[in-house]
Structures are given as structure tokens and as C-alpha cells.
Amino acid sequence: MFKITSLNSLSVVLKIAIGLISSKIAAVFIGPAGMALMGNLRNFLNSLENISTLGFQNGIVKYTAENKKKEQELQKIIASVFIILILVALIMSVVLYGFASFWDNKIFNTQTDYAIVFKILALAFPWYAVSVFLLAILNGLSKFKKVIWVNIIGNIAALLVIAFLIVQFKTMGALVAAAVSPSLLFFITFYFIQQEIPFLQAVRLKFFDFQIIKKLLPYSVMALFSSVLGPVIFLLIRNKVISVIGIDQAGFWETMLRISSSYMLFVTTLLTVYFLPKLASAQNNEQTKAIFWQYYKFILPVFCAGVVMIYFARFIIIQILFTKAFLPVSGLFFWQLLGDVFKVCSLILGYQFFAKKMTKAFIVTEVLSLLFLYFLSIYLIDFFGIQGVVIAQTIDNLVYLIVLGLYFRKSLF
């Protein structure tokens, strides 16, 4: 774990640095209003990614990990999932391209025409969908270092694209860059996957097995609920913020979310790369308990220490990473950081749903959590403005942690 954590930390530090550089460029060239539009597009892209991959990622990791030494079973998994995913991605590309104006109106709803963004996204999208699939295969094969190197190289390439397009084309460039840069991962993941398995030989129609897809469906339902409904809820909240207290306030919230997502990468990447395969392989409650407490003993204290440092450095962080126009974001740090501590505590428990294919329990907790977040946010906006949304997130994360702690008490204690 130490070796993987060290390399993962290097990857995450680089990704954070790249994310912060791109955020600085965005802050200077497109301001809070542009950040709000990028937030809406990012939520839309998150939903698209999981629809296009049918939410299979965690299931692919699990079944690849279980069958990595069984050549025929692995071929069936690769062929079956690839054929389904490429069909879905192509259908979605047609829908994106053909209804570009509709998506522009629904996602941005501004006087500027951004339909071209969705047409470009339609052309880039299949490449990205395949890269997500290939990365899940690498993860399932326990090629942790290669997964991390894919992220490192992909992030550097993305920064170059984002910097060029934002400087040249301002807000339009930022949106196009967000649509195009993820597809660059395809070329990197394909190179690494070919070093591990004869991928092109495995993708044959004769290896297609519908039973594989049937096994993956519970993962699909779980992932689609969280990763489609979640971004939609955030998009609805952001649009409510824009209509009630203005687009700049929505931009401040998006800025806080960007900062949060940067330091949260340390935990989420490590969970996906290291802890999910471990949980999937655990045979009983004692093994699961050991994995849980390894996480709480080694990962949580480091995260909490980092959070304290971030809080006291918040003014410096804002001025270095953004501009003085973003100083109101400092008022959001306390509640965001507190909420993220609760979130980090619950993340490892939530991954148990995927590791053990606990579909119904996951859907119920996830839907209730997101609905609670939406209605509480709408209620608190009237009392606390944009800070009310962040307070709602913190309360929601705490309630979710308590619920999961009770549900998995046998595995924890």
C-alpha cells in the first residue's frame, strides 16, 4: 500500500497542480460566470460518462480481478463489454450531434450559442468511453502503476489542450477543452493495455457472452443512479442559485467544488486503485473489517491534517490559484472542509456496495441522500445564500455517514 500510495500521491499532486493551473487560467480569462458554465458542463459530462459505460466500471474491475488468470473468461468479459459499450457510445454521439441546440439550451441556457461544443463532444465521446473501459481492465488486472501513469500522462496532455483553447477562445475554448481533453486518454490506455493482454485479439464477436452483461447489470443500476442522478441534482441546484442569487455566486460555489475535488483526489484515486479490488476479494467480515480499519488508521488522519492546513491557508490559496474577484469563496471553506471529512469517512463504506454488489441498499441510500441534499439546499439558500448550499452538503454527508455506519456495523465492529 505504501508503494502504491507514494506513486498515487505523485500522480495526485501532479493532477492537482495541473487542475489548479487550469483553474487559474480559467479564473483570469473567463471569470466566475465562465466557471459556473464549466460547472454545468462538467456535471453533464459526468452523467454522460456513466451512461455511455452503462456504469460498468466497478463491475469490470471486480470480474477482471476475479478472472485475470482465466484466459477464456477474461476474453469473454473484454469482448462482451466492449461490443455493448461501443454501440451505446455511438448511439449517444448521434443523439448529442443531432440535438446539439437542445443540449445547449438545457445545460447553459444563455444568449450565447454553444451548440458547437456538443457537436465536438459527439465526435470525441466514443474514444473517451473506450478509454474508461480500458482503464477499468487495467485496474482489475491490478496494474496499479500503469493506471496511475495513464492518469499522469493524460493530465499533462489535457493541461496543454485546456491552456491553449482558453487563452485563444476564452469561454468557448474552455468548454471545448472540457469536452475534448478526456478523449486523449484513449491513446495512452490502449498503449498500456496492449502490453498486458492481446486486446485486439480478445475483441471478437465469437467471445460475446450475454451472461457477462447480465452479471454486470447490478453494477450498472448502482452507478447510473449515483453518477447520473448526482450531477443532475448539482446542475439543478446550480441553476437555482443562478436564478435566485446570481451567476457569480454559482461561480464561487463551483470554485469551492474545484478546490475540494482537487484535494479529494488523494482519497478517491487511492480508493479506486487500491481499496476497491481489496474489498472485492475479501471473503468474510474479518477481512473486510481489516481493510476498513487500514483505511481509517492510515488515510483518514493524513487527510484531516491536510484539511486543517488548507483552512488556515485559504486566503493564500484563493489569491494564488484564482484572482481577488474570487475572495468571497473564503467564506465557504469551513463547511466544505468539514463536510469533506464526513465524506471521506463514508467513502470506504460506500465502496462496499460495489464490491459486494448490494444494489437495493445502495439505490435507497443514494436516492434519499441526493433528494435530501437538493431540498435542504433549496431551503437554506433563502437563509444563508450560497453558504446554505455548502452547509446542506455538510449535513447530508454527516447523515449519510451515520446511516452507512449503522448498516455496515458488523463489518466495522
LINNOR-V439267 format. One record per backbone hydrogen bond with DSSP energy under -0.5 kcal/mol. CO is the residue of the C=O (numbers start at 1). NH is the residue of the N-H. E is the energy in kcal/mol with one decimal. If there is no record, write none. Layout:
# LINNOR-V439267
co:CO nh:NH e:E
co:CO nh:NH e:E
This chain:
# LINNOR-V439267
co:1 nh:5 e:-3.2
co:2 nh:6 e:-2.4
co:3 nh:7 e:-2.2
co:4 nh:8 e:-3.0
co:5 nh:9 e:-2.7
co:6 nh:10 e:-1.9
co:7 nh:11 e:-2.4
co:8 nh:12 e:-3.1
co:9 nh:13 e:-3.1
co:10 nh:14 e:-2.3
co:11 nh:15 e:-2.7
co:12 nh:16 e:-3.3
co:13 nh:17 e:-2.7
co:14 nh:18 e:-2.7
co:15 nh:19 e:-2.9
co:16 nh:20 e:-2.9
co:17 nh:21 e:-2.3
co:18 nh:22 e:-2.5
co:19 nh:23 e:-2.0
co:20 nh:24 e:-2.4
co:21 nh:25 e:-2.4
co:22 nh:26 e:-2.5
co:23 nh:27 e:-2.9
co:24 nh:28 e:-2.2
co:25 nh:29 e:-2.4
co:26 nh:30 e:-2.9
co:26 nh:31 e:-1.1
co:27 nh:31 e:-0.6
co:30 nh:34 e:-1.4
co:31 nh:35 e:-1.9
co:32 nh:36 e:-2.0
co:33 nh:37 e:-1.7
co:34 nh:38 e:-2.2
co:35 nh:39 e:-2.0
co:36 nh:40 e:-1.9
co:37 nh:41 e:-2.2
co:38 nh:42 e:-2.6
co:39 nh:43 e:-2.2
co:40 nh:44 e:-2.0
co:41 nh:45 e:-2.8
co:42 nh:46 e:-2.2
co:43 nh:47 e:-1.8
co:44 nh:48 e:-2.4
co:45 nh:49 e:-2.7
co:46 nh:50 e:-1.5
co:47 nh:51 e:-2.1
co:48 nh:52 e:-3.0
co:49 nh:53 e:-1.6
co:50 nh:55 e:-1.4
co:51 nh:54 e:-1.1
co:53 nh:56 e:-2.3
co:56 nh:60 e:-3.0
co:57 nh:61 e:-2.3
co:58 nh:62 e:-2.1
co:59 nh:63 e:-2.7
co:60 nh:64 e:-2.4
co:61 nh:65 e:-2.2
co:62 nh:66 e:-1.9
co:63 nh:67 e:-1.4
co:64 nh:68 e:-0.7
co:67 nh:70 e:-1.9
co:69 nh:71 e:-0.7
co:70 nh:74 e:-2.5
co:71 nh:75 e:-2.2
co:72 nh:76 e:-2.0
co:73 nh:77 e:-2.2
co:74 nh:78 e:-2.5
co:75 nh:79 e:-2.8
co:76 nh:80 e:-2.5
co:77 nh:81 e:-2.2
co:78 nh:82 e:-2.3
co:79 nh:83 e:-2.3
co:80 nh:84 e:-1.7
co:81 nh:85 e:-2.8
co:82 nh:86 e:-2.6
co:83 nh:87 e:-1.4
co:84 nh:88 e:-2.2
co:85 nh:89 e:-2.7
co:86 nh:90 e:-1.9
co:87 nh:91 e:-2.1
co:88 nh:92 e:-2.4
co:89 nh:93 e:-2.0
co:90 nh:94 e:-1.9
co:91 nh:95 e:-2.0
co:92 nh:96 e:-2.7
co:93 nh:97 e:-2.6
co:94 nh:98 e:-2.8
co:95 nh:99 e:-1.7
co:97 nh:100 e:-1.1
co:99 nh:103 e:-2.1
co:100 nh:104 e:-2.2
co:101 nh:105 e:-2.1
co:102 nh:106 e:-2.1
co:103 nh:107 e:-2.9
co:104 nh:108 e:-2.0
co:104 nh:109 e:-1.7
co:112 nh:114 e:-0.8
co:114 nh:117 e:-1.3
co:114 nh:118 e:-0.7
co:115 nh:118 e:-0.7
co:115 nh:119 e:-1.4
co:116 nh:120 e:-2.4
co:117 nh:121 e:-2.3
co:118 nh:122 e:-1.8
co:119 nh:123 e:-1.3
co:120 nh:124 e:-1.7
co:121 nh:125 e:-2.0
co:122 nh:126 e:-0.5
co:124 nh:127 e:-0.6
co:124 nh:128 e:-1.3
co:125 nh:129 e:-2.5
co:126 nh:130 e:-2.0
co:127 nh:131 e:-1.7
co:128 nh:132 e:-2.1
co:129 nh:133 e:-1.6
co:130 nh:134 e:-2.6
co:131 nh:135 e:-2.2
co:132 nh:136 e:-1.8
co:133 nh:137 e:-1.8
co:134 nh:138 e:-2.3
co:135 nh:139 e:-2.3
co:136 nh:140 e:-2.4
co:137 nh:141 e:-1.8
co:138 nh:143 e:-2.2
co:139 nh:142 e:-1.7
co:142 nh:144 e:-1.6
co:143 nh:147 e:-2.2
co:144 nh:148 e:-2.3
co:145 nh:149 e:-2.5
co:146 nh:150 e:-2.2
co:147 nh:151 e:-1.7
co:148 nh:152 e:-2.2
co:149 nh:153 e:-2.6
co:150 nh:154 e:-2.6
co:151 nh:155 e:-2.2
co:152 nh:156 e:-1.8
co:153 nh:157 e:-2.3
co:154 nh:158 e:-2.3
co:155 nh:159 e:-2.1
co:156 nh:160 e:-1.7
co:157 nh:161 e:-1.8
co:158 nh:162 e:-3.0
co:159 nh:163 e:-3.0
co:160 nh:164 e:-1.9
co:161 nh:165 e:-2.4
co:162 nh:166 e:-2.5
co:163 nh:167 e:-2.1
co:164 nh:168 e:-2.1
co:165 nh:169 e:-2.8
co:166 nh:170 e:-2.1
co:169 nh:172 e:-1.0
co:169 nh:173 e:-0.9
co:170 nh:174 e:-2.2
co:171 nh:175 e:-2.2
co:172 nh:176 e:-2.4
co:173 nh:177 e:-2.6
co:174 nh:178 e:-2.0
co:175 nh:179 e:-1.5
co:176 nh:180 e:-2.2
co:177 nh:181 e:-2.7
co:180 nh:183 e:-1.5
co:181 nh:184 e:-1.4
co:182 nh:185 e:-1.5
co:183 nh:186 e:-1.4
co:184 nh:187 e:-0.6
co:184 nh:188 e:-0.8
co:185 nh:189 e:-2.9
co:186 nh:190 e:-2.6
co:187 nh:191 e:-1.4
co:188 nh:192 e:-1.9
co:189 nh:193 e:-2.7
co:190 nh:194 e:-1.8
co:191 nh:195 e:-0.6
co:192 nh:195 e:-0.6
co:192 nh:196 e:-0.6
co:193 nh:196 e:-1.0
co:193 nh:197 e:-2.6
co:197 nh:199 e:-2.1
co:198 nh:202 e:-1.4
co:199 nh:203 e:-1.4
co:202 nh:204 e:-1.8
co:204 nh:207 e:-1.3
co:205 nh:208 e:-1.4
co:209 nh:212 e:-1.4
co:209 nh:213 e:-0.9
co:210 nh:214 e:-2.3
co:211 nh:215 e:-2.0
co:212 nh:216 e:-1.5
co:213 nh:217 e:-1.1
co:216 nh:219 e:-0.7
co:216 nh:220 e:-2.0
co:217 nh:221 e:-2.7
co:218 nh:222 e:-2.1
co:219 nh:223 e:-2.9
co:220 nh:224 e:-2.7
co:221 nh:225 e:-1.9
co:222 nh:226 e:-1.9
co:223 nh:227 e:-3.2
co:224 nh:228 e:-1.4
co:224 nh:229 e:-0.9
co:225 nh:229 e:-1.1
co:226 nh:230 e:-1.7
co:228 nh:232 e:-1.7
co:229 nh:233 e:-2.5
co:230 nh:234 e:-2.2
co:231 nh:235 e:-2.6
co:232 nh:236 e:-2.5
co:233 nh:237 e:-2.5
co:234 nh:238 e:-2.7
co:235 nh:239 e:-2.5
co:236 nh:240 e:-1.9
co:237 nh:241 e:-2.4
co:238 nh:242 e:-2.5
co:239 nh:243 e:-2.0
co:240 nh:244 e:-2.1
co:241 nh:245 e:-2.8
co:241 nh:246 e:-1.0
co:242 nh:246 e:-0.7
co:246 nh:250 e:-1.4
co:247 nh:251 e:-1.9
co:248 nh:252 e:-2.0
co:249 nh:253 e:-2.0
co:250 nh:254 e:-2.3
co:251 nh:255 e:-2.1
co:252 nh:256 e:-2.2
co:253 nh:257 e:-2.4
co:254 nh:258 e:-2.0
co:255 nh:259 e:-2.2
co:256 nh:260 e:-2.6
co:257 nh:261 e:-2.9
co:258 nh:262 e:-1.5
co:259 nh:263 e:-1.7
co:260 nh:264 e:-2.3
co:261 nh:265 e:-0.7
co:262 nh:265 e:-0.7
co:263 nh:266 e:-1.0
co:264 nh:267 e:-0.7
co:264 nh:268 e:-2.6
co:265 nh:269 e:-2.1
co:266 nh:270 e:-0.9
co:267 nh:271 e:-2.5
co:268 nh:272 e:-2.2
co:269 nh:273 e:-2.8
co:270 nh:274 e:-2.6
co:270 nh:275 e:-1.4
co:271 nh:276 e:-2.8
co:274 nh:278 e:-1.1
co:275 nh:279 e:-2.9
co:276 nh:280 e:-2.5
co:277 nh:281 e:-1.3
co:278 nh:282 e:-1.0
co:284 nh:288 e:-2.1
co:285 nh:289 e:-2.9
co:286 nh:290 e:-2.0
co:287 nh:291 e:-1.7
co:288 nh:292 e:-2.6
co:289 nh:293 e:-2.5
co:290 nh:294 e:-1.6
co:291 nh:295 e:-1.8
co:292 nh:296 e:-2.1
co:293 nh:297 e:-2.2
co:294 nh:298 e:-1.8
co:295 nh:299 e:-2.2
co:295 nh:300 e:-1.6
co:296 nh:301 e:-0.5
co:298 nh:302 e:-0.5
co:299 nh:303 e:-2.1
co:300 nh:304 e:-2.5
co:301 nh:305 e:-2.1
co:302 nh:306 e:-2.1
co:303 nh:307 e:-2.3
co:304 nh:308 e:-1.9
co:305 nh:309 e:-1.8
co:306 nh:310 e:-2.3
co:307 nh:311 e:-2.2
co:308 nh:312 e:-1.8
co:309 nh:313 e:-1.2
co:311 nh:314 e:-1.3
co:313 nh:317 e:-2.8
co:314 nh:318 e:-2.4
co:315 nh:319 e:-2.1
co:316 nh:320 e:-2.4
co:317 nh:321 e:-2.8
co:318 nh:322 e:-2.5
co:323 nh:326 e:-2.1
co:324 nh:327 e:-1.7
co:326 nh:329 e:-2.0
co:327 nh:330 e:-2.1
co:328 nh:331 e:-1.3
co:329 nh:332 e:-2.4
co:330 nh:333 e:-0.9
co:332 nh:336 e:-1.9
co:333 nh:337 e:-3.0
co:334 nh:338 e:-2.3
co:335 nh:339 e:-2.4
co:336 nh:340 e:-2.0
co:337 nh:341 e:-1.6
co:338 nh:342 e:-1.8
co:339 nh:343 e:-2.1
co:340 nh:344 e:-2.6
co:341 nh:345 e:-1.9
co:342 nh:346 e:-1.5
co:343 nh:347 e:-1.8
co:344 nh:348 e:-0.8
co:346 nh:350 e:-2.5
co:347 nh:351 e:-1.9
co:348 nh:352 e:-0.5
co:349 nh:352 e:-1.0
co:349 nh:353 e:-0.5
co:350 nh:353 e:-1.1
co:350 nh:354 e:-0.7
co:351 nh:355 e:-2.6
co:352 nh:356 e:-2.1
co:353 nh:358 e:-2.6
co:354 nh:357 e:-0.7
co:357 nh:359 e:-1.3
co:358 nh:362 e:-1.8
co:359 nh:363 e:-2.6
co:360 nh:364 e:-2.4
co:361 nh:365 e:-2.2
co:362 nh:366 e:-2.7
co:363 nh:367 e:-2.7
co:364 nh:368 e:-2.1
co:365 nh:369 e:-2.0
co:366 nh:370 e:-2.5
co:367 nh:371 e:-2.5
co:368 nh:372 e:-2.3
co:369 nh:373 e:-2.3
co:370 nh:374 e:-2.4
co:371 nh:375 e:-2.4
co:372 nh:376 e:-2.2
co:373 nh:377 e:-2.3
co:374 nh:378 e:-2.4
co:375 nh:379 e:-1.8
co:376 nh:380 e:-2.7
co:377 nh:381 e:-1.9
co:378 nh:382 e:-0.7
co:379 nh:382 e:-0.6
co:380 nh:383 e:-0.7
co:380 nh:384 e:-3.0
co:381 nh:385 e:-2.0
co:384 nh:387 e:-1.2
co:385 nh:388 e:-1.1
co:385 nh:389 e:-0.6
co:386 nh:389 e:-0.8
co:386 nh:390 e:-1.1
co:387 nh:391 e:-2.4
co:388 nh:392 e:-2.1
co:389 nh:393 e:-1.9
co:390 nh:394 e:-2.0
co:391 nh:395 e:-2.4
co:392 nh:396 e:-2.5
co:393 nh:397 e:-2.6
co:394 nh:398 e:-2.1
co:395 nh:399 e:-2.4
co:396 nh:400 e:-2.4
co:397 nh:401 e:-2.1
co:398 nh:402 e:-2.2
co:399 nh:403 e:-2.3
co:400 nh:404 e:-2.5
co:401 nh:405 e:-2.6
co:402 nh:406 e:-2.0
co:403 nh:407 e:-2.2
co:404 nh:408 e:-2.8
co:406 nh:409 e:-1.0
co:408 nh:411 e:-0.5
co:408 nh:412 e:-1.7
co:409 nh:413 e:-3.0
